């Protein structure tokens, strides 16, 4: 009956937890990028590395944050693949 009235389904608790992990990843990366990058994208105004050094810092941080989030998600019962997909889906 609910389908007939097009009642929107709420995300499952599992999906909400994965979205929370992905949001945490993006928030931490954005915070670091704003602190390190001296350039700004002309289209979006987002922080952008201007040289190889800044790019290396951004990439190293992103890997570390991803590893932290995967560890946290694993403790919650998620696989690395589920977490990576959630991060990609919220990009």
C-alpha positions in Angstrom: 0.0 0.0 0.0 2.9 2.4 0.8 4.3 1.9 -2.6 1.0 3.0 -4.2 1.2 6.3 -2.4 4.9 6.7 -3.2 6.0 7.1 0.4 9.7 7.8 0.4 11.8 5.2 2.0 14.2 6.3 4.7 17.8 5.1 4.4 18.5 2.0 6.5 20.6 2.5 9.7 23.5 0.7 7.8 23.3 3.2 5.0 23.1 6.2 7.4 26.2 4.9 9.2 28.1 4.6 5.9 27.0 8.1 4.9 28.2 9.4 8.3 31.6 7.8 7.7 31.8 9.2 4.2 30.9 12.7 5.5 33.5 12.5 8.2 36.1 11.6 5.5 35.2 14.5 3.3 35.0 17.0 6.1 38.4 16.0 7.5 40.0 16.2 4.0 38.3 19.5 3.2 39.5 21.0 6.5 43.1 19.9 5.8 43.0 21.1 2.1 41.8 24.6 3.2 44.7 24.8 5.6 47.4 23.6 3.2 46.4 24.7 -0.3 47.4 28.2 -1.4 45.4 28.1 -4.6 41.7 28.2 -5.4 39.7 26.6 -8.2 38.6 29.4 -10.6 35.2 27.5 -11.1 34.2 26.5 -7.6 36.5 28.5 -5.3 37.5 25.3 -3.6 41.1 25.0 -2.3 43.5 23.6 -4.9 47.2 22.7 -4.6 49.4 24.9 -6.6 52.5 22.7 -6.7 53.8 19.2 -6.2 54.6 19.7 -2.6 51.0 20.8 -1.7 49.6 18.0 -3.9 51.8 15.5 -2.0 50.5 16.8 1.4 46.9 16.6 0.2 47.3 13.1 -1.1 49.1 11.8 1.9 46.5 13.3 4.2 43.6 11.8 2.1 45.2 8.3 2.4 45.7 8.7 6.1 42.1 9.8 6.6 40.8 7.0 4.5 42.8 4.5 6.5 41.4 5.9 9.7 37.8 5.9 8.4 38.2 2.3 7.1 39.5 1.3 10.5 36.6 2.9 12.2 34.1 1.4 9.8 35.7 -2.0 10.2 35.1 -1.8 13.9 31.4 -1.1 13.1 31.2 -4.2 10.9 31.6 -2.7 7.4 34.0 -3.9 4.7 36.6 -1.7 3.2 34.7 -1.9 -0.1 31.5 -0.7 1.4 33.3 2.3 3.0 35.1 3.2 -0.2 31.9 3.0 -2.2 30.1 5.3 0.3 33.0 7.8 0.0 32.8 7.8 -3.7 29.0 8.1 -3.8 29.1 11.2 -1.6 31.9 12.9 -3.5 
